[in-house]
Structures are given as C-alpha cells and as structure tokens.
Amino acid sequence: MKNQGSIVLSKLMSPASVNLNLKGTDRDGVLEELVNQVADIAKQPDARQTLLRALREREQLHSTGIGDGVALPHARNALVGLVDHSVIIFGRSVQGVNFGAIDGAPSKLFFLLVAPTVTEHLAMLARLSRLLRDPKLRHELLAVDDPKKALALIKDAEAALYL
C-alpha cells in the first residue's frame, strides 16, 4: 500500500486532460483521441505515433477493457523518454465503444495512463483499478457534465480510499 500512496492520480490530471465527449466509435478512434490530449506530446507527431503504436500493441496482447464500462489503455511497458512525468487522460464515450472488455460490455470510461517509469506505471494502474471498483464513482463519472467536477470526483474518491 505504501507504494500506491506516493502517486496521487488527481494530481496527474487537469481539466485539459479530460474529454467528456469522445467521438471515436471504435478502439483505434478512441485511442487516437486520448493520445491527442496528451499535452506533453501535442506538438510532436513522432511521439504521438510512438505512443499510439505502443497502445495498439498492448491491446493486441490483451484488451485493457477491465469490465463495468471501464478501460485503462496503457502501453505494456513504461515509455521512457516519451514523457518526463506521469500523465492520465480521462475520456468518456456516451454511446460506449466495444473495447474487448472481459465482461463483453461496451466501455464508456477511459483512463489513458502514460508513465516514464515502470514503478509509476504500476502504481497508477493499481490505484486507478482500485478506485474504479466503486460503482458509485463510475456512475458519477458517467453523469458529470464538467471536467473540473470530474477531477473533483476522482480527488474525493482517492481521499476516501487513501487518506
């Protein structure tokens, strides 16, 4: 538990990293939209392509759709040199996208994880997975109408679990 305490998910996000109206209708479309929201690489087409390729390779191995309408797209390994700090992009698809989730349900809540180290990558994944087990938080994230409110929901859920 101590490892997870060092990462605060809500501090790795900003209103600019939240998209409550993803337009993508398939896995590739959603991944591309999420990647395009990573501010650190917005003006670096090569870096965006590297991240997109890594995410697609990861999805081919096994879907990051974890069920309950949630997907946690992430590369198989930390992307050393791509970003200098961890980033989380939150996207929501109102209609849902078939992401190959284990329960067969369409994914509506997407959290793209990008980390410069394996330790941070794993801590982010573990902490986010634990937070998103809460049906109340998932329901609130589906209903929220403002990026700042979405971040507040995540921050409050984190505080309840870890503080």
Secondary structure per residue as TSV (DSSP state, phi and psi in degrees):
chain	resnum	aa	ss	phi	psi
A	1	M	-	360.0	-32.4
A	2	K	H	-59.6	-40.4
A	3	N	H	-55.6	-46.0
A	4	Q	H	-66.5	-27.2
A	5	G	H	-65.6	-22.0
A	6	S	T	-78.4	-18.5
A	7	I	-	-105.2	128.0
A	8	V	-	-114.4	107.4
A	9	L	G	-55.7	-44.0
A	10	S	G	-63.4	-21.9
A	11	K	G	-81.5	-12.1
A	12	L	G	-95.0	5.6
A	13	M	-	-126.9	160.5
A	14	S	-	-146.3	167.7
A	15	P	G	-55.7	-31.7
A	16	A	G	-70.0	-17.1
A	17	S	G	-96.4	13.6
A	18	V	E	-118.1	127.8
A	19	N	E	-126.3	106.5
A	20	L	S	-88.1	6.5
A	21	N	-	-143.7	64.4
A	22	L	-	-61.9	139.3
A	23	K	-	-98.7	-19.5
A	24	G	-	-56.3	140.8
A	25	T	S	-109.8	-3.0
A	26	D	S	-141.5	173.7
A	27	R	H	-56.9	-48.0
A	28	D	H	-62.1	-40.6
A	29	G	H	-62.9	-43.1
A	30	V	H	-66.3	-45.5
A	31	L	H	-58.3	-43.2
A	32	E	H	-62.8	-43.5
A	33	E	H	-61.1	-43.8
A	34	L	H	-64.4	-45.2
A	35	V	H	-60.4	-39.7
A	36	N	H	-66.0	-14.1
A	37	Q	T	-89.7	-6.9
A	38	V	-	-75.6	101.2
A	39	A	G	-58.1	-36.6
A	40	D	G	-60.1	-26.9
A	41	I	G	-119.7	13.8
A	42	A	T	-56.3	-36.2
A	43	K	T	-102.0	19.8
A	44	Q	-	-125.6	87.8
A	45	P	H	-57.0	-36.1
A	46	D	H	-64.7	-42.0
A	47	A	H	-65.8	-40.9
A	48	R	H	-61.7	-42.7
A	49	Q	H	-65.7	-38.4
A	50	T	H	-61.5	-46.6
A	51	L	H	-64.5	-45.3
A	52	L	H	-60.5	-43.3
A	53	R	H	-63.0	-43.2
A	54	A	H	-63.9	-39.6
A	55	L	H	-67.2	-41.9
A	56	R	H	-64.9	-40.0
A	57	E	H	-61.9	-41.5
A	58	R	H	-63.3	-42.6
A	59	E	H	-65.4	-31.7
A	60	Q	H	-69.0	-32.6
A	61	L	H	-67.8	-49.6
A	62	H	S	-168.6	135.0
A	63	S	-	-59.5	144.6
A	64	T	-	-93.4	9.7
A	65	G	E	-74.2	110.8
A	66	I	E	-93.9	0.3
A	67	G	E	99.1	173.8
A	68	D	T	56.8	29.1
A	69	G	T	78.0	15.3
A	70	V	E	-118.3	139.9
A	71	A	E	-132.6	141.2
A	72	L	-	-120.3	70.8
A	73	P	-	-58.5	130.7
A	74	H	B	-158.1	155.4
A	75	A	-	-75.3	159.6
A	76	R	S	-64.8	-36.3
A	77	N	S	-123.8	161.6
A	78	A	-	-62.2	146.1
A	79	L	-	-99.8	77.0
A	80	V	B	-59.5	130.2
A	81	G	T	89.3	-15.5
A	82	L	T	-78.9	-45.0
A	83	V	B	-131.3	153.6
A	84	D	S	-100.3	-1.1
A	85	H	S	-150.3	157.0
A	86	S	-	-67.6	145.9
A	87	V	E	-137.1	141.1
A	88	I	E	-125.2	129.5
A	89	I	E	-110.8	127.3
A	90	F	E	-107.9	125.8
A	91	G	E	-127.9	148.3
A	92	R	E	-128.0	134.4
A	93	S	E	-111.9	114.5
A	94	V	E	-62.3	-42.9
A	95	Q	E	-81.1	-19.5
A	96	G	E	84.4	150.7
A	97	V	E	-132.1	136.9
A	98	N	-	-69.0	110.5
A	99	F	-	-114.2	12.9
A	100	G	-	70.8	30.7
A	101	A	-	-63.5	152.7
A	102	I	T	-59.4	-31.2
A	103	D	T	-93.3	1.3
A	104	G	-	78.5	-6.3
A	105	A	-	-78.8	148.6
A	106	P	-	-65.9	147.2
A	107	S	E	-89.3	137.9
A	108	K	E	-121.8	-26.2
A	109	L	E	-111.5	122.6
A	110	F	E	-122.8	130.8
A	111	F	E	-123.9	106.2
A	112	L	E	-83.6	125.6
A	113	L	E	-109.5	127.1
A	114	V	E	-130.7	121.8
A	115	A	-	-134.2	146.0
A	116	P	S	-82.7	-15.6
A	117	T	S	-132.8	155.1
A	118	V	H	-63.5	-41.0
A	119	T	H	-58.7	-48.1
A	120	E	H	-65.6	-41.2
A	121	H	H	-55.3	-50.8
A	122	L	H	-68.0	-39.1
A	123	A	H	-64.5	-41.7
A	124	M	H	-62.9	-46.0
A	125	L	H	-61.1	-46.5
A	126	A	H	-64.6	-45.1
A	127	R	H	-67.3	-43.7
A	128	L	H	-65.4	-42.4
A	129	S	H	-57.9	-42.5
A	130	R	H	-67.0	-44.9
A	131	L	H	-58.5	-43.9
A	132	L	T	-78.9	-0.5
A	133	R	T	-70.0	-20.3
A	134	D	-	-78.1	111.5
A	135	P	H	-60.5	-32.3
A	136	K	H	-63.3	-45.2
A	137	L	H	-63.6	-44.7
A	138	R	H	-59.1	-44.7
A	139	H	H	-62.0	-44.8
A	140	E	H	-63.5	-39.8
A	141	L	H	-67.2	-30.7
A	142	L	H	-70.4	-28.3
A	143	A	H	-97.3	-19.6
A	144	V	-	-61.3	145.6
A	145	D	-	-117.5	9.1
A	146	D	S	-147.9	133.1
A	147	P	H	-55.3	-38.9
A	148	K	H	-65.4	-37.3
A	149	K	H	-68.1	-37.5
A	150	A	H	-60.5	-44.2
A	151	L	H	-64.4	-39.2
A	152	A	H	-62.8	-40.0
A	153	L	H	-61.0	-44.1
A	154	I	H	-65.9	-44.2
A	155	K	H	-61.0	-45.4
A	156	D	H	-64.5	-41.1
A	157	A	H	-64.5	-40.3
A	158	E	H	-62.0	-46.6
A	159	A	H	-60.2	-41.1
A	160	A	H	-65.2	-35.4
A	161	L	H	-81.9	-37.8
A	162	Y	H	-115.7	-10.6
A	163	L	-	-106.4	360.0
